[in-house]
């Protein structure tokens, strides 16, 4: 099964990650986060598989995160409320998000992506 690469093409970090995958001949299924944002069921599954806290999946540098003042509100949300919120808008989700058999990669970290090289 090919990894699912969820990103926003205008994001420079996403472009760097995509370039890494392409340059290393790592096949993936591309998914645009703005037109095909993960739904709550997908997020629930991936968050559970990752063992990361839900907060790690939020794009804390994003404009929408700041506009919604989520820094102050996130601690008061239940896990289910946070997942539902993440599923409402791709701009809230940290990107890129790579779902693979090797694990769930949140953001682009070259040293972690290197583990995908056959």
Secondary structure, 3 states (H helix, E strand, C coil): CCEEEEECCCCHHHHHHHHHHHHCCCCEEEEECCCCCCCHHHHHHHHHHHCCCHHHHECCCCHHHHHCCHHHHHHHCCHHHHHHHHCCCHHHECCCEEEECCEEEECCCHHHHHHHCC
